[in-house]
Each structure stands twice: as C-alpha cells, then as structure tokens.
Amino acid sequence: MTGQNPSDVTVAPPRWAVRAAWATVLCTVPSCVWRLSLGLGADVGFTGRLGAMYTGTAVTVYVLVLSVVSQAAACLTLGLVRPWGERVPRWIPRLGGRRIPPSAVVVPASLGALAVAALCAAVALVPGGPLDNPDFPHGGAGVVMDLCYAPLLAWGPLVAVLTVAYARRRAGRAA
C-alpha cells in the first residue's frame, strides 16, 4: 500500500452488518406485497368507509408509488455496507469516483432511521391510532395485515445500528 492515499483504503463491513442491511430490504417486502394486493383489488379486509375509500385507480397509484418508494429507501440501506455508499460510482458523470463524505451518508441515514422508527411505532403502538379504527381488517385478514407490517418495526432500529457501524468504520479509516 505504499504511496496509496489512506482514504482510498476500503475497510470491509462486518458480516453481521451486510446481513442486517439485507434484512432492512427484506423487512419491507411483506408490507409492499400486502399493499400491492390492496391496490390490485384484493379484499384485504377493510370494511365500511375505509373499504369504500381504498378502491379505485387513485389507490392503485398511491400504493404502487408508496411501495416503490419504501422499497427504494430500504435498498439505499445497502449503501451502508457497499462501496457505492463510500465512493460515487464511476459511471455517474462529473462525480464518478469521488469519495462521499461520511456525514453526507450518516446524517440522512440517521434521520431516516429516526423517522421510520417513529412512524412505525406511532402507527402500531399509539392507543386510539389508525389500527383501532373499526373499519380496519379484523380476524384472519387483520392477522395477515399485522404479520405483513410487523417486520417494519425492525426497519428503523436496523438502519440506526447500520448507520453507527458505517460511521465507526469510516472514522476508523480516516484515523
């Protein structure tokens, strides 16, 4: 490594971090599938006013966009363990190959982890919240919905742990 810039040396992430990053991607899949089923017209158990509201083209577009955005956000977590989270990919014009400052990754990842954790906790744990609506799925349909959305409770904490590991790894490289 003689003559090599220390900031060019890549420190591999620990194996547990790579697995955790893939877990963030996988924990969003069940809710995406459930939402897309709703958007494609499957009866997922909504009744009353909500049952009437969650139909039609607008809902289909909404759940498609929400699913794509949430899956893309989860895939961004892979940047915390992949080279493209440390250096701009070479194929990007003008910026390709440049080192990404750790704070440009750590700050948005931290805010994302906090936002996702807070949102999921608020929806799932707040008494009188949306899940207490009598028009929400109950019985078997409610169990399926709960099972599909439960993995999202791990998303925020996983991103937080990965962000800390990323920050430590990148700080260690600079030292």
C-alpha positions as CSV (number, residue, x, y, z in Angstrom):
1,M,0.0,0.0,0.0
2,T,3.0,2.3,-0.3
3,G,2.0,5.6,-2.0
4,Q,-1.7,4.9,-1.6
5,N,-3.9,7.5,0.0
6,P,-5.4,6.2,3.3
7,S,-8.8,7.5,2.3
8,D,-8.7,5.2,-0.7
9,V,-8.4,2.0,1.5
10,T,-11.7,0.2,1.8
11,V,-12.5,-1.4,5.2
12,A,-14.9,-4.2,4.6
13,P,-18.1,-4.0,6.7
14,P,-18.6,-6.9,9.2
15,R,-20.6,-9.8,8.0
16,W,-23.4,-9.1,10.5
17,A,-23.8,-5.6,9.0
18,V,-24.2,-7.0,5.5
19,R,-26.8,-9.4,6.8
20,A,-28.6,-6.6,8.7
21,A,-28.6,-4.4,5.6
22,W,-30.2,-7.2,3.5
23,A,-32.7,-7.6,6.4
24,T,-33.8,-4.0,6.0
25,V,-34.6,-4.7,2.4
26,L,-36.4,-7.9,3.2
27,C,-38.4,-6.4,6.1
28,T,-40.2,-4.1,3.7
29,V,-41.3,-6.7,1.2
30,P,-44.3,-8.2,3.1
31,S,-46.0,-4.8,3.5
32,C,-45.3,-4.0,-0.1
33,V,-46.9,-7.2,-1.2
34,W,-49.9,-6.6,1.1
35,R,-50.3,-3.0,-0.2
36,L,-50.0,-4.1,-3.9
37,S,-52.7,-6.7,-3.2
38,L,-54.9,-4.0,-1.9
39,G,-54.1,-1.8,-4.9
40,L,-54.8,-4.6,-7.4
41,G,-58.3,-5.0,-5.9
42,A,-57.8,-7.9,-3.5
43,D,-60.2,-7.9,-0.5
44,V,-57.7,-7.4,2.4
45,G,-60.4,-6.9,5.0
46,F,-61.2,-3.2,5.0
47,T,-64.9,-2.6,5.7
48,G,-67.3,0.4,5.9
49,R,-66.0,3.8,5.0
50,L,-62.4,2.6,4.6
51,G,-63.5,-0.3,2.4
52,A,-65.1,2.1,0.0
53,M,-62.2,4.6,0.3
54,Y,-59.4,2.0,-0.5
55,T,-60.6,1.2,-4.1
56,G,-60.1,2.7,-7.5
57,T,-57.3,4.0,-9.6
58,A,-56.1,6.6,-7.2
59,V,-55.5,3.9,-4.5
60,T,-53.7,1.7,-7.0
61,V,-51.4,4.5,-8.0
62,Y,-50.9,5.5,-4.3
63,V,-49.9,2.0,-3.2
64,L,-47.7,1.4,-6.2
65,V,-45.8,4.7,-5.6
66,L,-45.6,4.1,-1.8
67,S,-44.3,0.5,-2.4
68,V,-41.7,1.6,-4.9
69,V,-40.5,4.5,-2.6
70,S,-40.4,2.3,0.5
71,Q,-38.5,-0.5,-1.3
72,A,-36.1,2.0,-2.8
73,A,-35.5,3.6,0.6
74,A,-34.8,0.2,2.0
75,C,-32.4,-0.6,-0.8
76,L,-30.5,2.6,0.0
77,T,-29.5,1.0,3.3
78,L,-27.3,-1.3,1.3
79,G,-25.1,1.7,0.7
80,L,-24.1,1.5,4.3
81,V,-22.3,-1.8,3.5
82,R,-21.4,-1.4,-0.2
83,P,-18.7,0.6,-1.9
84,W,-21.2,2.9,-3.6
85,G,-22.0,4.2,-0.1
86,E,-18.4,5.4,0.3
87,R,-17.5,6.5,-3.3
88,V,-19.7,7.8,-6.1
89,P,-20.0,5.1,-8.8
90,R,-17.6,5.8,-11.7
91,W,-20.5,5.8,-14.2
92,I,-22.0,8.9,-12.8
93,P,-20.9,11.9,-14.9
94,R,-18.6,14.5,-13.2
95,L,-18.9,12.9,-9.7
96,G,-17.9,9.3,-10.5
97,G,-15.1,8.0,-8.3
98,R,-15.2,10.8,-5.7
99,R,-15.2,9.9,-2.1
100,I,-18.5,10.6,-0.3
101,P,-18.1,12.5,3.0
102,P,-19.3,10.2,5.8
103,S,-21.6,13.0,7.1
104,A,-23.4,13.0,3.7
105,V,-24.4,9.5,4.5
106,V,-24.6,9.4,8.3
107,V,-26.9,12.4,8.6
108,P,-29.7,11.3,6.2
109,A,-29.4,7.7,7.4
110,S,-29.8,8.8,11.0
111,L,-32.8,11.0,10.2
112,G,-34.3,8.2,8.1
113,A,-33.9,5.7,10.9
114,L,-35.5,8.0,13.4
115,A,-38.4,8.9,11.0
116,V,-39.1,5.3,10.1
117,A,-38.9,4.1,13.7
118,A,-41.1,6.9,14.9
119,L,-43.7,6.4,12.2
120,C,-43.9,2.7,12.7
121,A,-44.1,3.0,16.4
122,A,-46.8,5.7,16.2
123,V,-49.0,3.7,13.9
124,A,-48.6,0.4,15.7
125,L,-48.4,1.4,19.4
126,V,-50.4,4.6,19.9
127,P,-53.7,3.8,21.6
128,G,-56.6,5.1,19.6
129,G,-54.4,5.2,16.5
130,P,-55.3,4.1,13.0
131,L,-55.2,0.4,13.9
132,D,-58.1,0.9,16.4
133,N,-60.4,2.0,13.6
134,P,-63.3,-0.5,13.4
135,D,-63.1,-0.5,9.6
136,F,-59.5,-1.9,9.6
137,P,-59.1,-5.6,8.9
138,H,-60.0,-7.9,11.7
139,G,-60.0,-11.6,12.2
140,G,-57.9,-13.6,9.7
141,A,-57.4,-10.5,7.5
142,G,-56.2,-8.5,10.4
143,V,-53.7,-11.2,11.4
144,V,-52.4,-11.2,7.8
145,M,-52.1,-7.4,7.7
146,D,-50.3,-7.4,11.1
147,L,-47.9,-10.2,10.0
148,C,-47.1,-8.2,6.8
149,Y,-46.5,-4.9,8.7
150,A,-44.8,-6.2,11.8
151,P,-41.3,-6.5,10.1
152,L,-41.4,-2.8,9.5
153,L,-40.9,-2.3,13.3
154,A,-37.4,-3.6,12.8
155,W,-36.6,-1.3,9.9
156,G,-35.7,1.9,11.8
157,P,-33.6,0.2,14.5
158,L,-31.7,-1.8,11.9
159,V,-30.9,1.3,9.9
160,A,-29.8,3.0,13.2
161,V,-27.4,0.2,14.0
162,L,-26.0,0.1,10.5
163,T,-25.5,3.8,10.5
164,V,-23.5,3.7,13.7
165,A,-21.4,0.8,12.2
166,Y,-20.9,2.8,9.0
167,A,-19.8,5.9,10.9
168,R,-17.4,3.9,13.0
169,R,-15.9,2.1,10.0
170,R,-15.4,5.4,8.1
171,A,-14.0,7.2,11.1
172,G,-11.6,4.3,11.7
173,R,-10.4,4.6,8.1
174,A,-9.6,8.3,8.5
175,A,-7.6,7.7,11.6
